[in-house]
């Protein structure tokens, strides 16, 4: 094969195309060659009947206006066209071109597929593919064609200086019999969480499975495709909609070699961004440590030395064990500090109870408008944004009713579907405010099409907190953004009240309702 040479005017000759297909048919394997611009064959590769790899002979250019000077030509026995892996090789190595020949009966050449990079004004090169009936039909001078292609890259040289400041991630999830009915709504919420955290989702990968694979989450074949998707999308991170076990976290992380996070870690990261007070930061740090402690890992970690007997004597703890021990010590320290916060809160609550000042807690699904309602009622300036978990730290404000009655109005952290247990434990001090409330305002975004589901989720969390027996008013917010008939049916069904938290004039009936409830 190395004695053969392709004329500079040709991509591939008919004779070479036929020879490659005959070899591939005889070996029952894909066969390929790497060719430089002078037409000399620099490498020959033999793969499996489904796949083929090439050595890394291509040289990287200093700028994106130049191509590598090599092209790959290979046969395809059991596939048609290019795979994700083929396109990734073209893109990563900046090849002049890639070409694959479909092998037909008895080793005869079939369709020839040609792929090459195409410059785009956005700065992110695309891939253009052309299919010919056979290598005989390729009728253009290859050497001139490559020069013209590099000239096109030169004209938009600014493409080399386009940067994307957002972290790019691929969203991965499974469709199981349990979540099949609600998966679209769940993914929509996870996308909103990603947006809040500052992630840019550049691709989604789904697989239908009865349950996650214990090792790879997906099937092993799909896990290989995931690696190719990460390369092709130039992703910085992989986000899993479902939570991963410690084993999956380790194996998938080693397999893909990019950072991976699951939904719980995403929520914890948002909380870490939002925490402003000392108490909030302590609670978030504790939740993060409790969740990540079992998932601490280190590549190529040698065997632990914390055992006795032969082979167990040595320098002491490994680096990973030191990290775990320090993490456990930190968890214990944070727990002690949070216990002190609980004691302080209990003393404050006892003082309030002596003064007989009723506590009214505003609870609800995240982004329902709790902080906006507190701001409007008390004329305060708590942070209120159209984002998930815009408010993290509890915020209390005194409110005086027209009948000279005073209450303490408390805004709590928003709830969400499958609130991570680590967060429930860490925020116990904050959520204790709900248990001591005289009245709960359950705020609901009436304009959200999934508000009925949100009501159920909040009710379930209140039950877990032991607060389901506290008097409750269901308040349907954003009444100006919903059809009045739908609003009327919601209010009738749940014995609630409609408001617009942004419009103070709509809050009069709510204040009267609160006064009546607190009297009883």
PEUR-V306841 format. One line per field, one symbol per residue. psi: psi as a letter, one per 20 degrees, with the letter a starting at -180 (. if undefined). A space follows every 10 residues. Layout:
# PEUR-V306841
psi = ???
This chain:
# PEUR-V306841
psi = hiiqppqhiq gqqhghgggg hgggggilqp prqppaiijq ohqpqpbaji rqqqqmiqpp qhrjiqrhjq qpprqogjrp aqrhgghhgg ghilqgrqpq pppapkkqpc qpppqrqpqq hiioqrppqq pqhrhhiomq ogghggghgh hghhhlhihi kpqohqppqp ppqqorhhjg hjhghghggh hhggghikqo oiqpoqpoqh qqphgjfarh ghhghgghhg ghilqiqppp gqqqrhgggg ghghghkqqq qagghgghgg hhhhphrggg hggghggggh higijprpqk prqqjlqrap iiqbibqrhg hgggghghhg ggghhghhhh gggghgghhh ghhhiloqpo porrqqkikg hggggghila lqpoqmqplh pgpqpqqqpp rhkkppropp prqqrqplpp hhhgghjhgg ihhghjqhqp ooppnhipik hgghgggggg hhghikjiip pppooorlhi jqphgggghg gghjlaqpro hiohiiighg gggggghhh.
